[in-house]
């Protein structure tokens, strides 16, 4: 009996902590109460939070426009691309945490590969100059 109480309190504490930490990523860095925010995904930049009009946000949820449907299709195709590249993404057409993490990792590897190519080109130039001299 003495062993069960500390064990149960530890389980409760771990459950509470994971519950609190799991909700932190769904908010902008410094939200102001009473204002509405939306995640904004640009395919060549990191995901940003932008402030939007709350009345427009409610209308968009009720009546999605053709443009929003096209954006969802575009995002679904992008998620499929990330999935084929080996990233852990659920293809939902919604900007969720898995998509954001995969997008940021994709941008990092893309930037890393570009730097690698530049270094390779520079080293080839220097070797050509040395051979010609």
C-alpha positions in Angstrom: 0.0 0.0 0.0 2.8 2.4 0.8 4.3 1.8 -2.6 1.1 2.5 -4.5 0.6 6.1 -3.3 4.0 7.5 -4.6 3.6 5.5 -7.8 0.1 6.9 -8.4 1.1 10.4 -7.6 4.1 10.1 -10.1 1.7 8.8 -12.8 -0.7 11.7 -12.2 2.2 14.2 -12.2 3.6 12.9 -15.5 0.1 12.9 -17.1 -0.5 16.5 -16.1 2.8 17.7 -17.3 2.5 16.1 -20.7 -1.0 17.5 -21.0 0.2 21.0 -20.3 3.2 20.8 -22.6 1.2 19.4 -25.5 -1.1 22.5 -25.6 1.7 25.1 -25.8 2.6 24.7 -29.5 -0.9 25.7 -30.7 -0.6 29.3 -29.6 1.3 32.2 -31.2 4.4 33.4 -29.2 2.7 36.4 -27.5 -1.1 36.2 -28.0 -3.3 39.1 -26.9 -6.6 38.0 -25.5 -9.6 38.9 -27.7 -7.6 38.8 -31.0 -7.6 36.0 -33.5 -4.5 34.5 -35.1 -3.9 32.1 -37.9 -0.9 30.1 -39.0 0.4 31.3 -42.3 2.5 28.9 -44.4 4.7 30.2 -47.2 6.4 27.3 -49.0 9.8 28.9 -49.1 9.8 30.4 -45.5 9.1 29.3 -42.0 5.5 29.2 -40.7 4.3 32.4 -39.1 1.4 33.5 -37.0 -0.6 36.4 -38.4 -3.3 38.4 -36.7 -6.7 38.3 -38.6 -10.1 39.8 -38.1 -12.2 37.6 -35.9 -15.4 38.2 -37.9 -13.7 37.1 -41.1 -12.4 34.0 -39.3 -15.9 32.9 -38.3 -17.2 33.4 -41.9 -14.4 31.4 -43.4 -15.1 28.4 -41.1 -18.8 28.5 -42.1 -18.5 29.2 -45.9 -15.1 28.2 -47.3 -14.4 30.1 -50.6 -13.0 28.6 -53.8 -9.6 30.2 -53.0 -9.5 28.4 -49.7 -10.4 25.1 -51.3 -7.5 25.6 -53.8 -5.2 26.4 -50.9 -6.2 23.2 -49.2 -5.5 21.2 -52.4 -2.1 22.9 -52.8 -1.3 22.1 -49.1 -2.4 18.5 -49.6 -0.1 18.2 -52.6 2.8 19.7 -50.5 2.1 17.3 -47.7 2.2 14.4 -50.2 5.6 15.7 -51.5 7.0 15.9 -47.9 5.7 12.4 -47.3 7.4 11.0 -50.4 10.7 12.7 -49.3 10.5 10.7 -46.1 9.1 13.2 -43.6 6.6 12.1 -41.0 3.4 14.0 -42.2 -0.3 13.2 -42.1 -1.9 14.3 -45.3 -4.9 16.3 -44.1 -4.8 19.6 -46.0 -4.5 21.4 -42.6 -1.4 23.1 -41.3 -0.8 21.0 -38.1 2.3 20.5 -36.0 3.5 17.6 -38.0 3.4 19.6 -41.2 5.2 22.5 -39.6 8.0 20.3 -38.2 8.4 18.6 -41.6 8.3 21.9 -43.4 11.0 23.4 -41.2 13.2 20.3 -41.6 12.7 20.4 -45.4 13.8 24.0 -45.5 16.9 23.3 -43.4 18.0 20.4 -45.6 17.3 22.4 -48.7 19.4 25.3 -47.4 22.1 22.8 -46.4 22.2 21.2 -49.8 22.4 24.6 -51.5 25.4 25.6 -49.3 27.0 22.2 -50.1 26.6 22.8 -53.9 28.1 26.3 -53.5 31.1 24.9 -51.7 31.5 22.2 -54.3 31.4 24.7 -57.1 34.0 26.9 -55.3 36.3 24.0 -54.7 36.0 23.0 -58.4 36.9 26.6 -59.5 40.0 26.6 -57.3 41.2 23.3 -58.6 40.7 24.4 -62.2 42.7 27.6 -61.5 45.5 25.6 -59.8 45.6 23.2 -62.8 45.8 26.0 -65.3 48.7 27.7 -63.5 
